[in-house]
């Protein structure tokens, strides 16, 4: 469980994912803001679809969003990238 939590927060430090500002559409940002604010990350697969619709082609990002075994929490590296949190 702890390892999964760390992966959700840190991603893969050996292969950082690039994030294009073009993927930060209104829908993507709204979904990320709602999840971050409510602490309900059940919409992560929908975020993956919205990112893909925005042109995201990063397997690491899309797979992370669609990973049902990963416990997504505040600090999730993908949500933080969308919301420009450091």
PyMOL CGO cylinders between C-alpha atoms (Angstrom):
from pymol import cmd
from pymol.cgo import CYLINDER

trace = [
    CYLINDER, 0.00, 0.00, 0.00, 2.77, 2.44, 0.92, 0.3, 1, 1, 1, 1, 1, 1,
    CYLINDER, 2.77, 2.44, 0.92, 4.61, 1.77, -2.34, 0.3, 1, 1, 1, 1, 1, 1,
    CYLINDER, 4.61, 1.77, -2.34, 1.45, 2.42, -4.36, 0.3, 1, 1, 1, 1, 1, 1,
    CYLINDER, 1.45, 2.42, -4.36, 0.89, 5.65, -2.47, 0.3, 1, 1, 1, 1, 1, 1,
    CYLINDER, 0.89, 5.65, -2.47, 4.44, 6.78, -3.18, 0.3, 1, 1, 1, 1, 1, 1,
    CYLINDER, 4.44, 6.78, -3.18, 3.99, 5.98, -6.88, 0.3, 1, 1, 1, 1, 1, 1,
    CYLINDER, 3.99, 5.98, -6.88, 0.83, 8.09, -6.92, 0.3, 1, 1, 1, 1, 1, 1,
    CYLINDER, 0.83, 8.09, -6.92, 2.64, 11.06, -5.44, 0.3, 1, 1, 1, 1, 1, 1,
    CYLINDER, 2.64, 11.06, -5.44, 6.07, 10.74, -7.05, 0.3, 1, 1, 1, 1, 1, 1,
    CYLINDER, 6.07, 10.74, -7.05, 5.44, 8.94, -10.31, 0.3, 1, 1, 1, 1, 1, 1,
    CYLINDER, 5.44, 8.94, -10.31, 8.59, 7.38, -11.73, 0.3, 1, 1, 1, 1, 1, 1,
    CYLINDER, 8.59, 7.38, -11.73, 11.53, 9.56, -10.67, 0.3, 1, 1, 1, 1, 1, 1,
    CYLINDER, 11.53, 9.56, -10.67, 13.79, 7.73, -13.13, 0.3, 1, 1, 1, 1, 1, 1,
    CYLINDER, 13.79, 7.73, -13.13, 11.57, 8.55, -16.10, 0.3, 1, 1, 1, 1, 1, 1,
    CYLINDER, 11.57, 8.55, -16.10, 9.85, 11.88, -15.48, 0.3, 1, 1, 1, 1, 1, 1,
    CYLINDER, 9.85, 11.88, -15.48, 6.91, 12.50, -17.78, 0.3, 1, 1, 1, 1, 1, 1,
    CYLINDER, 6.91, 12.50, -17.78, 6.74, 15.61, -19.88, 0.3, 1, 1, 1, 1, 1, 1,
    CYLINDER, 6.74, 15.61, -19.88, 3.51, 17.55, -19.74, 0.3, 1, 1, 1, 1, 1, 1,
    CYLINDER, 3.51, 17.55, -19.74, 2.42, 19.84, -22.54, 0.3, 1, 1, 1, 1, 1, 1,
    CYLINDER, 2.42, 19.84, -22.54, 0.52, 23.00, -21.63, 0.3, 1, 1, 1, 1, 1, 1,
    CYLINDER, 0.52, 23.00, -21.63, -1.68, 22.22, -24.67, 0.3, 1, 1, 1, 1, 1, 1,
    CYLINDER, -1.68, 22.22, -24.67, -3.21, 19.38, -22.67, 0.3, 1, 1, 1, 1, 1, 1,
    CYLINDER, -3.21, 19.38, -22.67, -4.43, 21.83, -20.01, 0.3, 1, 1, 1, 1, 1, 1,
    CYLINDER, -4.43, 21.83, -20.01, -7.87, 22.37, -21.54, 0.3, 1, 1, 1, 1, 1, 1,
    CYLINDER, -7.87, 22.37, -21.54, -10.81, 23.77, -19.60, 0.3, 1, 1, 1, 1, 1, 1,
    CYLINDER, -10.81, 23.77, -19.60, -12.26, 20.26, -19.16, 0.3, 1, 1, 1, 1, 1, 1,
    CYLINDER, -12.26, 20.26, -19.16, -8.96, 18.80, -17.94, 0.3, 1, 1, 1, 1, 1, 1,
    CYLINDER, -8.96, 18.80, -17.94, -8.38, 21.60, -15.45, 0.3, 1, 1, 1, 1, 1, 1,
    CYLINDER, -8.38, 21.60, -15.45, -11.98, 21.50, -14.19, 0.3, 1, 1, 1, 1, 1, 1,
    CYLINDER, -11.98, 21.50, -14.19, -11.82, 17.75, -13.57, 0.3, 1, 1, 1, 1, 1, 1,
    CYLINDER, -11.82, 17.75, -13.57, -8.50, 18.07, -11.75, 0.3, 1, 1, 1, 1, 1, 1,
    CYLINDER, -8.50, 18.07, -11.75, -9.78, 20.97, -9.63, 0.3, 1, 1, 1, 1, 1, 1,
    CYLINDER, -9.78, 20.97, -9.63, -12.92, 19.06, -8.66, 0.3, 1, 1, 1, 1, 1, 1,
    CYLINDER, -12.92, 19.06, -8.66, -10.95, 15.97, -7.66, 0.3, 1, 1, 1, 1, 1, 1,
    CYLINDER, -10.95, 15.97, -7.66, -8.37, 17.99, -5.75, 0.3, 1, 1, 1, 1, 1, 1,
    CYLINDER, -8.37, 17.99, -5.75, -11.00, 20.03, -3.92, 0.3, 1, 1, 1, 1, 1, 1,
    CYLINDER, -11.00, 20.03, -3.92, -13.28, 17.13, -3.02, 0.3, 1, 1, 1, 1, 1, 1,
    CYLINDER, -13.28, 17.13, -3.02, -10.48, 14.58, -2.44, 0.3, 1, 1, 1, 1, 1, 1,
    CYLINDER, -10.48, 14.58, -2.44, -12.57, 12.19, -4.54, 0.3, 1, 1, 1, 1, 1, 1,
    CYLINDER, -12.57, 12.19, -4.54, -10.33, 10.81, -7.28, 0.3, 1, 1, 1, 1, 1, 1,
    CYLINDER, -10.33, 10.81, -7.28, -12.85, 8.39, -8.76, 0.3, 1, 1, 1, 1, 1, 1,
    CYLINDER, -12.85, 8.39, -8.76, -12.90, 10.48, -11.96, 0.3, 1, 1, 1, 1, 1, 1,
    CYLINDER, -12.90, 10.48, -11.96, -9.26, 9.70, -12.79, 0.3, 1, 1, 1, 1, 1, 1,
    CYLINDER, -9.26, 9.70, -12.79, -10.25, 7.51, -15.79, 0.3, 1, 1, 1, 1, 1, 1,
    CYLINDER, -10.25, 7.51, -15.79, -12.39, 10.40, -17.06, 0.3, 1, 1, 1, 1, 1, 1,
    CYLINDER, -12.39, 10.40, -17.06, -9.38, 12.69, -16.63, 0.3, 1, 1, 1, 1, 1, 1,
    CYLINDER, -9.38, 12.69, -16.63, -7.41, 10.25, -18.78, 0.3, 1, 1, 1, 1, 1, 1,
    CYLINDER, -7.41, 10.25, -18.78, -10.06, 10.47, -21.50, 0.3, 1, 1, 1, 1, 1, 1,
    CYLINDER, -10.06, 10.47, -21.50, -10.07, 14.28, -21.32, 0.3, 1, 1, 1, 1, 1, 1,
    CYLINDER, -10.07, 14.28, -21.32, -6.27, 14.39, -21.51, 0.3, 1, 1, 1, 1, 1, 1,
    CYLINDER, -6.27, 14.39, -21.51, -6.32, 12.02, -24.48, 0.3, 1, 1, 1, 1, 1, 1,
    CYLINDER, -6.32, 12.02, -24.48, -8.95, 14.21, -26.19, 0.3, 1, 1, 1, 1, 1, 1,
    CYLINDER, -8.95, 14.21, -26.19, -6.62, 17.17, -25.58, 0.3, 1, 1, 1, 1, 1, 1,
    CYLINDER, -6.62, 17.17, -25.58, -3.84, 15.34, -27.42, 0.3, 1, 1, 1, 1, 1, 1,
    CYLINDER, -3.84, 15.34, -27.42, -1.97, 13.70, -24.54, 0.3, 1, 1, 1, 1, 1, 1,
    CYLINDER, -1.97, 13.70, -24.54, 0.02, 10.78, -25.87, 0.3, 1, 1, 1, 1, 1, 1,
    CYLINDER, 0.02, 10.78, -25.87, 1.99, 9.97, -22.73, 0.3, 1, 1, 1, 1, 1, 1,
    CYLINDER, 1.99, 9.97, -22.73, 1.48, 6.33, -21.80, 0.3, 1, 1, 1, 1, 1, 1,
    CYLINDER, 1.48, 6.33, -21.80, 2.79, 7.02, -18.29, 0.3, 1, 1, 1, 1, 1, 1,
    CYLINDER, 2.79, 7.02, -18.29, 0.19, 9.75, -17.66, 0.3, 1, 1, 1, 1, 1, 1,
    CYLINDER, 0.19, 9.75, -17.66, -2.74, 7.96, -19.27, 0.3, 1, 1, 1, 1, 1, 1,
    CYLINDER, -2.74, 7.96, -19.27, -1.95, 4.60, -17.67, 0.3, 1, 1, 1, 1, 1, 1,
    CYLINDER, -1.95, 4.60, -17.67, -1.55, 6.20, -14.26, 0.3, 1, 1, 1, 1, 1, 1,
    CYLINDER, -1.55, 6.20, -14.26, -4.97, 7.84, -14.54, 0.3, 1, 1, 1, 1, 1, 1,
    CYLINDER, -4.97, 7.84, -14.54, -6.56, 4.54, -15.57, 0.3, 1, 1, 1, 1, 1, 1,
    CYLINDER, -6.56, 4.54, -15.57, -4.84, 2.42, -12.91, 0.3, 1, 1, 1, 1, 1, 1,
    CYLINDER, -4.84, 2.42, -12.91, -7.68, 1.11, -10.74, 0.3, 1, 1, 1, 1, 1, 1,
    CYLINDER, -7.68, 1.11, -10.74, -5.21, -0.47, -8.30, 0.3, 1, 1, 1, 1, 1, 1,
    CYLINDER, -5.21, -0.47, -8.30, -3.52, 2.83, -7.49, 0.3, 1, 1, 1, 1, 1, 1,
    CYLINDER, -3.52, 2.83, -7.49, -4.88, 4.74, -4.48, 0.3, 1, 1, 1, 1, 1, 1,
    CYLINDER, -4.88, 4.74, -4.48, -5.09, 8.28, -5.86, 0.3, 1, 1, 1, 1, 1, 1,
    CYLINDER, -5.09, 8.28, -5.86, -4.72, 11.03, -3.25, 0.3, 1, 1, 1, 1, 1, 1,
    CYLINDER, -4.72, 11.03, -3.25, -4.08, 14.76, -3.02, 0.3, 1, 1, 1, 1, 1, 1,
    CYLINDER, -4.08, 14.76, -3.02, -0.57, 15.14, -4.30, 0.3, 1, 1, 1, 1, 1, 1,
    CYLINDER, -0.57, 15.14, -4.30, -1.14, 12.76, -7.23, 0.3, 1, 1, 1, 1, 1, 1,
    CYLINDER, -1.14, 12.76, -7.23, 1.61, 13.70, -9.67, 0.3, 1, 1, 1, 1, 1, 1,
    CYLINDER, 1.61, 13.70, -9.67, -0.72, 13.88, -12.69, 0.3, 1, 1, 1, 1, 1, 1,
    CYLINDER, -0.72, 13.88, -12.69, -3.27, 16.11, -10.97, 0.3, 1, 1, 1, 1, 1, 1,
    CYLINDER, -3.27, 16.11, -10.97, -0.43, 18.28, -9.68, 0.3, 1, 1, 1, 1, 1, 1,
    CYLINDER, -0.43, 18.28, -9.68, 0.95, 18.62, -13.22, 0.3, 1, 1, 1, 1, 1, 1,
    CYLINDER, 0.95, 18.62, -13.22, -2.46, 19.69, -14.52, 0.3, 1, 1, 1, 1, 1, 1,
    CYLINDER, -2.46, 19.69, -14.52, -2.91, 22.21, -11.71, 0.3, 1, 1, 1, 1, 1, 1,
    CYLINDER, -2.91, 22.21, -11.71, 0.72, 23.41, -11.86, 0.3, 1, 1, 1, 1, 1, 1,
    CYLINDER, 0.72, 23.41, -11.86, 1.38, 22.49, -8.26, 0.3, 1, 1, 1, 1, 1, 1,
    CYLINDER, 1.38, 22.49, -8.26, 4.94, 21.85, -7.21, 0.3, 1, 1, 1, 1, 1, 1,
]
cmd.load_cgo(trace, "trace")
